[in-house]
Amino acid sequence: MKKYFSLVILLITFSVSYSETIKVKDVAKILEENIQLQGYGLVVGLKGTGDSLKNISTANRISEHLKELGIDIAPTNFQARNTASVIVSAKIPKNLEKGSSFNVDVSSIFDARSLEGGFLIKTPLKDASGNVVAIAQGNIITPKSGIKTTGIIPDGGITISNLYNDQTSIDKVYLFFETSSPATINNFINKVKEIFNGIEISLLNLKTVKISIPSEFIKNPLDFISKVMDIELDMIEESYVLIDQKSYTIVITGDVKLYPTSISYKGMKITFSDITTFIEGGEIYKIPSTNLKDFVDGLSKIGIKAEDLIQILLLMKEAGSIKSKFIVR
């Protein structure tokens, strides 16, 4: 005879979210305004994997570079495929100071087969306005496997001028919130308005806030930024359930509320309502909570295996008993 089990949850209303007091700096970071740099360069030292002779542009570039060094050789005199024309690019913070180093990306333009082992000779990098603001050079590191016509040069770029005008004041700050909770970000905006009367603050997208620095802080924007980052918030996070079916892992954040429903699984009937019922044998299981964690603990105590528990949770979600965010991997 098939055993018939019935487990019930006594429902009590709980919030589907949870909160804690944190500081802005714990959940948000200042977005730096970046600029794109680009240049046309030449990679040398390749082992026969560079551009072919039909790419006269590479030969011309070599000839021009040698002329700068006082050596006059016609492009037609170059024979070996040990060089390649490349595009050199980088994205750097706008406030980077003169003499700062940064990583650069290198990509082949023509028919070079590989940039492995190559060296990028000194290449000017320009901003969008055509100003040379940095120089790049160095040994190229290509991927260990796959396409080798691209690579990087760690700290291969160096700025030769400040990218900003020292006389230009900072009048805005952009904060990116790592939390996905709209309530927390709304809480932040309201707190800023309370502390700084008349301040201009707006939401650029669901995670980014723009703040205009008040006039009294223009001469010392860091003071304003530090005050903003130290604001205390009641962080309200949406509850969610994460299930990893490979490792039989269940992660539950917050008070995930269970709603009335009834499901069956492997001869077991699980009913959620506002009353209690019996497990076979007369034992009464009362779980006075709508909290999913309490329910999971209850099933574990009566010997439900992890893989079965995961399937039960999936059925519960499908039946509408779990309405919180549900992530399955």
C-alpha positions, 0 to 999 in steps of 0.5 A: 500500500502506498504511503500517503503523507500530508504536511501543512503550514500554519500561515502567518503574514511576513514581509517578502523582503528584509532590511539591514542598516548599511552605509552607501559606500557598502553598496555603491561606487563612484563611476569614473568617466572614461575616455577611449584612446586609439593609435596605429602601430607596428609590431616587430619581432614576429617569427614569420607570422606577420603581414605578407608582402602584398600589404604595402601599408606595413612596409611603408609604416616600417620605412617611415619609422626608420626614417624617424631614426635616421635610416632610409630604406625603401619599402620594396626592400623589406622581405621577411614577415616579421612585422604587422600593422596593428590598432592599439586601443585603451579605455582610461579614466578621464582624471588620470594624471601625467605619467600614469600607466595603463593596459593596452589592447593590440589587434592585427589589421591585415593578414598577420597569422599571429602576434605571439612574441611580438613587440609593439614599437612606440605608438602615439595614442589619441583621444576623440579630439585627435590630441596625443595624450599617451604613448604605448609600447611593449611586449605583447601577450597573446591568448594561450589558445585560440586566436592570436592576432589580438593581445594585451600589453600590461601597463604598456601605455603611459600618459604624457599629459593630464587628461583634464584641465586643473582649472575645471571644477568637479560639479557632478558625481555618479554613483552606481549601486550594486544592489538590485533593490529599487527601494534601497536606491529610492531610500538613498535619494530621499536621504540625500534630499533630506540632508542637502536641502535643494540638491539636484539628484536624478536617476539615470537608470535602475542602478545609477544616480547622478548628483550635482555637487552643491555650490558650497562644496565645489571647492572641496568636492571630496568632502561632499563625496565622503559625506554622501558615501557615509550616509546610512541606509535601510537596505531593503533587499528583495527575497529570492531562492537560488537552486543549483541542481548539480550540487543540490544546493538551495540558497534562500535570502530573506523571508520568502513567503509561502502562499496557499496551494497543494501539491503531490510528489512521490506519494506525498501530499503537501498542503499549505493552508491556515490549518494544520493536518496530520502526518501518517501515524498521527504526528502533528507537524506545526510550522508557524511561519510562512518562511520558506526556510522553516518549511525546508527545515521541516521537510529535512527533519522528516527525512526528505532527500535534497534532490527530492526537496529541490523537485518539491520547491520547483513544483511549489513555484509552478503551483504559485506557492512561491512568488519571490524571485526564483533562480535555477542553475 
